Amino acid sequence: MSQDPNAHFDSTVLEMIEHSPVGAVPATPSYQDAIVRLRASHKIYADADHKDGHVTARSLARLRNFHAGNLDSLVAGTILPEALEPNSGIFDRYVQSLPPDRRARAEGLRIRVAGRHILHRARHVGAEKVPAAHDLTHTLFLVPGTGPHPGLPGNYLYGSVLQASADPGSWAVQIHDNDDGAAVFAAGGMPSALAKLQEVLESAPFNMNELEGLGFRIV
């Protein structure tokens, strides 16, 4: 039996949030004190879909992650990075997972989240043609959670495993909320970055400040 005198009431508040269509509880001091305790213990997050509402971590734990469908093949070394599912396809699957009334707002974030495909064209120097550079790897993923600000529609954080330059040691994993909250892990190469991504996927849902325990820097 819990020795916490607030445990029973806090459990009741969790149930109220989960059964409220907007994640709301009464605005009385006792309920608001429970909200503070539950947020501090990472049992609830600010709801990205309802102003002043909350969503429980256990409800987000039932949501799926989104990443390249053939990511396991890259980890296993049976495909090259350029064969990964495009970011647009990953984002499509995320949008289709949302209730219909949230899809339009999510679509409005497509360019920001999935990014434009960068075309590397051949450059000409004098009479010589310089070969085009290969695209650097940038693969999208989305996981349920929150940051300093709420997440995207559906309460998702978005991030990427990316190669910053042609240097084989220039890999990183980045995670963002719906505003300027960000967490960054500097990896020593693709295997390190992919291993960290697996840790992130297995740890969701989470508040971004919990990622410091996985070696991320909150920026």
C-alpha positions in Angstrom: 0.0 0.0 0.0 1.4 3.4 -1.0 2.5 5.7 1.9 1.8 8.8 -0.2 -1.3 10.5 1.2 -2.0 12.0 -2.2 -1.7 8.7 -4.1 -5.4 7.8 -4.2 -6.5 11.3 -5.2 -3.8 11.6 -7.9 -4.9 8.2 -9.3 -8.5 9.5 -9.4 -7.3 12.6 -11.3 -5.5 10.4 -13.8 -8.7 8.5 -14.5 -10.6 11.8 -14.9 -8.1 13.1 -17.5 -8.2 9.8 -19.4 -12.0 9.9 -19.6 -12.4 13.6 -20.3 -12.6 14.4 -24.1 -10.4 17.4 -23.5 -8.2 16.1 -20.7 -9.6 18.6 -18.2 -10.2 18.5 -14.4 -11.9 21.1 -12.1 -10.0 24.3 -11.6 -10.1 24.0 -7.8 -6.8 24.2 -5.8 -6.8 20.5 -4.8 -7.1 19.4 -8.4 -4.5 21.9 -9.6 -2.1 20.7 -6.9 -2.6 17.1 -8.2 -1.8 18.4 -11.8 1.4 19.8 -10.5 2.4 16.6 -8.8 1.4 14.4 -11.8 3.4 16.6 -14.2 6.4 16.6 -12.0 6.3 12.8 -11.9 5.9 12.6 -15.7 2.5 10.9 -15.4 0.8 13.6 -17.4 1.8 16.0 -20.1 0.2 19.2 -21.6 -2.1 18.1 -24.3 -1.1 19.3 -27.8 -4.7 18.9 -29.0 -6.7 20.7 -26.3 -5.8 24.1 -24.8 -5.2 23.8 -21.0 -5.9 20.0 -21.3 -3.6 17.2 -20.3 -2.9 13.7 -21.5 -1.6 10.8 -19.5 1.7 9.0 -20.2 0.0 5.6 -20.0 -2.5 6.6 -22.8 0.4 7.8 -25.0 2.2 4.5 -24.3 -0.5 2.9 -26.4 0.4 4.9 -29.5 2.8 3.7 -32.1 6.1 5.2 -33.2 6.8 6.2 -36.8 10.1 5.8 -38.6 11.4 4.4 -41.9 9.6 1.1 -42.5 12.9 -0.5 -43.6 15.0 0.9 -40.7 15.8 -2.6 -39.4 17.4 -3.5 -42.7 19.7 -0.5 -42.4 20.6 -1.4 -38.9 21.3 -5.0 -40.1 23.5 -3.6 -42.9 21.4 -5.2 -45.7 20.5 -1.8 -47.3 22.3 1.5 -47.8 21.0 4.7 -46.2 19.7 6.0 -49.6 17.3 3.1 -49.8 15.5 4.2 -46.6 11.7 5.0 -46.9 11.4 8.7 -47.8 10.4 11.1 -45.0 7.2 12.0 -46.9 6.0 8.4 -46.6 6.8 8.3 -42.9 4.9 11.6 -42.4 1.9 10.2 -44.5 1.6 7.3 -42.1 1.7 9.6 -39.1 -1.0 11.9 -40.5 -3.3 8.9 -41.4 -3.0 7.6 -37.8 -4.6 10.8 -36.5 -8.4 11.4 -36.0 -9.8 13.1 -39.1 -10.3 16.4 -37.3 -6.5 16.7 -36.6 -5.1 15.8 -40.0 -5.4 19.2 -41.6 -3.3 20.9 -38.8 -0.7 18.1 -39.1 -0.6 18.5 -42.9 0.2 22.2 -42.3 3.5 21.1 -40.6 4.6 18.8 -43.4 7.4 21.0 -44.8 8.7 21.9 -41.4 8.7 18.3 -40.1 9.4 16.1 -43.2 11.5 18.8 -45.0 12.1 19.4 -48.6 14.2 17.0 -50.6 17.5 18.8 -51.4 18.7 18.3 -55.0 22.4 18.4 -55.4 23.2 19.5 -58.9 26.5 19.3 -60.7 28.6 22.4 -60.4 30.7 23.8 -63.2 34.1 25.3 -62.6 35.5 26.9 -65.8 35.2 24.2 -68.5 35.2 21.3 -66.1 32.1 19.6 -64.7 32.4 18.7 -61.0 30.3 15.6 -60.1 27.2 16.1 -58.0 27.5 15.4 -54.3 25.5 12.5 -52.7 22.6 13.4 -50.5 23.4 13.3 -46.9 21.3 11.0 -44.8 18.3 12.5 -43.0 15.6 10.1 -41.8 12.5 11.2 -39.9 10.9 9.6 -36.9 8.0 10.6 -34.6 7.4 9.4 -31.0 4.7 10.2 -28.5 5.7 12.7 -25.9 6.2 16.3 -25.0 8.9 18.9 -24.5 9.1 22.4 -23.0 6.2 23.0 -25.3 3.5 20.4 -26.3 4.1 18.1 -29.3 2.6 18.0 -32.7 -1.1 16.9 -33.2 -1.7 13.6 -31.6 1.0 14.5 -28.9 4.0 13.5 -31.0 7.6 14.8 -30.9 9.5 14.6 -34.2 13.1 14.1 -34.8 15.7 12.9 -37.3 18.8 10.8 -37.6 21.1 12.9 -39.8 24.5 13.2 -41.3 25.7 16.8 -41.0 28.5 16.5 -43.5 30.5 14.1 -45.6 32.7 13.4 -42.5 31.7 9.8 -41.4 31.8 11.0 -37.8 29.3 13.9 -38.3 26.1 12.1 -37.3 23.5 13.3 -34.8 20.0 12.5 -33.5 17.7 15.5 -33.0 14.3 15.7 -31.3 11.8 18.7 -31.4 8.5 19.7 -29.9 6.1 22.0 -31.7 8.1 25.2 -31.0 11.8 25.8 -30.2 12.3 22.9 -27.7 15.1 20.6 -28.9 17.3 17.8 -27.7 20.5 16.8 -29.6 22.8 13.7 -29.3 26.1 14.0 -31.1 27.0 10.5 -32.5 30.4 9.3 -33.6 29.0 7.6 -36.7 26.0 6.0 -38.2 26.0 2.9 -36.0 26.1 5.0 -32.9 23.2 7.2 -34.2 21.1 4.3 -35.1 21.7 2.6 -31.7 20.6 5.9 -30.0 17.5 6.0 -32.1 16.6 2.5 -30.9 16.9 3.7 -27.3 14.7 6.7 -28.0 12.0 4.5 -29.7 12.1 2.1 -26.8 11.8 4.9 -24.2 8.8 6.7 -25.6 6.6 8.3 -24.4 8.7 10.8 -22.5 9.3 14.4 -21.7 12.3 15.7 -23.5 14.0 16.7 -20.3 14.2 13.0 -19.5 16.5 12.5 -22.5 19.5 13.9 -20.6 19.6 10.4 -19.1 20.3 9.1 -22.6 23.1 11.5 -23.2 21.1 14.2 -25.1 21.8 17.9 -24.7 18.7 20.0 -24.3 19.1 23.2 -26.3 
